[in-house]
Amino acid sequence: MNPQFERIQPEFGTSFTLKKFYQSAPNYKPSWHYHPELELVYVENGSGKIHVGRHLSYFKNGCLVLIGSNLPHLGFVERLTANEIEIVAQFKLDFLGPQFFDAPEMLKVKQMLKLSLSGIKFSRHVRREVGGKLLELVEMDNFNKLLYFMRILNQLSEYDDFEILNVGEATMVSNPQDNDRLDEIFKYVRNNFNLDIQLKEISKIVNMTPPSFCRYFKKATNVTFTEYVNKFKVVHATKLMSETNLSITEIADESGFNNKSHFIKQFKKITSQKPSEYRAGLIQAFG
């Protein structure tokens, strides 16, 4: 199913959109859509589905997610009850000017916004730290709302307790001098993920010892190399599920998992669902 373009227009006198929902509309149906604006979604206490890009999972007792520009996604909650609130902030990358985030003081925020191109789900700890501030934000006047929103983005950029929802080259942040090395690693994984990638081999390609490579990759990407490869394989598996009628066994083999039980274990670890449950969710979402 192709995502629908959604046009977002901030209210007069504001540079970004901020909305607070106490309950969903009676006939609300989440649509598969995208927009140029980045989107920060905070759900307090509620439960629902996170479907961002190829990522599909379920949450209970709230969530905090940052969605990058033009990244397709579904609405998060189909129904809010008495003690549940949803805050949605939407803003363009240049909402404060085309070069604002290029300022050296904004480096960490810029890196976070780059990560958001693949979707970011923050941890429960971060959600508790930031959620209350988002609730306060809604009640402020426009000037203080803007200043406080920037403080929230800055605070979020300081955390490393998050999950990347769609693994791939665009999810990684590095120093400029590391770009060539990381590109070489990503290219190798992309071309060989369905094979048995050996740590010694990839380390040799980038002229590093295996221990040094492991430390370097974890620092540069926030995940271990093994985690990255497994996530890459699982993301490929979700693509095959959404685009083909291959069996679970065939998908496991096509994605580089020679052992079906290992595939199911890794799939559930990364998506919080078994492959069969993920496929059922796709059928339910898109028919």
N, C-alpha and C positions, 0 to 999 in steps of 0.2 A: 504494500500500500504506500503510495506516495504521500509525503507530508504536505500539509497545506500551509501556505504563507499566511502569517498573521501580522496585521499592521497594528503597531502600538503608537499611540500619540499621548505624550505627557500632558497633564492639565496646564492651562495657561499659567505662566509665572513659575513653572518648574522645569528642571532639566532632566529629571528621571521620574519614573512611575513607581509609586508605592501604594499597595493596596492591602487591606486587612479584611479577611473573610471570617465571619462567625459561623456561617453555614452556607452550604452550596445551594445553588438555585434548584427548585424542585425537579426540573426537567434536565438538569445538567448532565451532559455526556462528554467525557474527556475526548479530545480530538488529537490526532497525530499531527503536530504542527511545528513550525520553526519561525524564527524572526532574527533580525540582525542584532537585537538587544541581548546583552547578557542577562541572566536571570538568577537571582538569589531567592531561594524558597526555604521558608522556615515553617514547619508544622509542629505545633505544640500539642503533645499528648495524643494526637490522632494517629490513625493507621491507614495504610493504603499501599499503592504500587508505585515503584520508581521505574519508569521506562524511559531511559535517556540513551539515544543512539541504539546500539545493539544490547545495551545492558538492561536486564529485567530482574527485579527483585522486589521483595515486600518489606515493609517496615511496620513496627509497632511502637507506640509511645513517642511518636514524633520523628522528625528528620531535619537535616540542614544540608541543602544541596546547592552548588553553584554550577550553572549551565552556561556554556560558552556560546558565542555568536553563531547563529544558524545551525545549531545542533538540534536535530529533531527530538521531540519529547512529547509525552502525554501529560495531561493534568494529573496531579499527584493524588488527590483525594476525591472520591465520588460523593462522600457525605461527611459532614462535620456534625458532631453532637455537642451537647451543652458545654462541656469543658474543653473543647478543641478549637484552636484558632490557627489560621494560616496567614502568613505574611509573605507577600511577593513583591520584590524590588526588581525593576527592569531598567537597564541603562545601556546606552551605546558606549563603545570603547572611547569615542571622542566626545563624550557628553560634557567634558570640561575643557575641550580644545583638542586639536589633532595631535599635539605633542606633549600633553600634560603628563602622561604616564611614562614618557621618556626621561623625565627629570630623575637625577640620581637618587633623590629621596624616595622615589616611587618604585625602586628596583624590585623589591620583594612583592609588592602588589602586582606589578607588571608580570612577574614570573607566575604568580598565582593565576592571573587572568589568562595567561597562555595555557596553563594546565587545564583551565576550565573548558577549553575547546574539546576536551574528551569527557568532561563532566567530573565533578568532585563531590563526594559525599563525606562530610565531616563527622568526626566521632561523637559519641554521646557526651563526652566531656566538653568538647568544643561547643556543642549545641547548648549545653547548660550555661556555659560562660557567655555566649553571644545572644542566645535567644531572648533573654530579658531586655537587652539593649535594643533589639529590633522591635520589641513591643513598645518601648519608650519612644522610639523613632517616629512611630506613626502619629503620636500626639504632639509633636513639635511644630513650630512654625517653619516655613519653607527655608529660611536662611540657616537656622540651626539644624534642620533636617539634613541639609547638604553636608554641613561640617561633621555632624555626628555619623553620617553614612560613610564618609571617608575614614573616620576613625575605626568604624567597624571593619571596613575592607582591610585597613592596615593591621588590625588585630588578627583577622583571619589569616593574613599572609605570614604571621609569625608562627603559626602552628604547623607541625609536621604529622599530626595525627589525623590522617584522612585516607580515603580510598579513591583511586582513579577508576572511573566507571567503564571506560572504553580504552583498552590498552593499545598503544601504537606509537609511532614516532612522535606524533603531535603532543603526546602526554608528558614528554620529558623536558625538563628545564636544565640548562647547563650554562657554564661560562662560555663566552665566545670561543676561547681557545680550545674548548673541548668538542665543539660541534663536529669537526671532521672525524674524530675518534668515535663519538657516539653514533654518527651517521653510518660509519663502517660496521659497527656492532648491530645496529637496527637492520641494515641491509642484509647482513649475514643471517640474522634470525628470520627475516621475511622470506629469504630464498631457501632456507634449510629447516624451517620449523617442523616440517613433517618427517625429519630424519632424527637420528640420535645425536644431538649436539653435545660435543664433549667440551668441558671447561678448558682443558689443556689446549684444544684446537683454537677456540675463540680467543684465548689469552695470547696465543702465539701470533694471531693475525694482527693484534693491536700492540704487539711488542711489549707484553707485560707478563709477569709471573702470575700463576693462578691466584695466589693470595692477594697480590697487589690489585689484580683485576677485580676480584670480588669486592674489595674495599672501595675501589674507585667507582664501580657500577652502583653499589648501594648508596654511596654519597651523592652521586649525580642524579639518580632516578628515584630514590626513596624506596626501592624494592630490591631484593636480591636478584641475581641473574636467573636463577632457577624459577623464582616466582614470576619474573617477566616472561620467560619462555612458556611456562605453563598457562599464564594469562593470555598470551598471544594465541596459543593453541585453542584455548577455550573460546576466545572471541571468534576465531575462525569457525569453530563448531557452531556457535550461535548464528553466524552468517549462513552456514549450510542449512541449519534448521529453518531459518526464515525464507530461504530461497529455493530449497530443494525438498524432495520427498524421500531422501535417503533414510535408511534405518539408523537407529542409534549406533549399532555396531559399525556400519559403514562410515558414519560420521566420525566415530572415534578413530578409525583407521586413517581416514582422509586428513584428520587433524594432527596426526603424528603420535597418537596414543596406541601402542601395540597391544596394550592390555585394557580390556573393557572395564574391569572393576577399578583400575587406576584412573581411567577416564572419568568414570562416574564420581569417584572420590574427589578428584581435582575440580570437576565441574561444580559439584555441590559446595566445595570449599570457597570457590571464587564467586559463584552466583547465588549461593544460599539455597539452591534448588537442585533436584535431580534433573538430568536431561529430559526425562519424560514430563516432569512438572513444568519445565521451561517451555517445552513445545506446546503443552496444554495451555499455558498462559498466552502464547502467541496466537493460538487458535481462538481463544476467548477474546483477545484484544482486537483481532483483525478479521475474525470469521473464516 
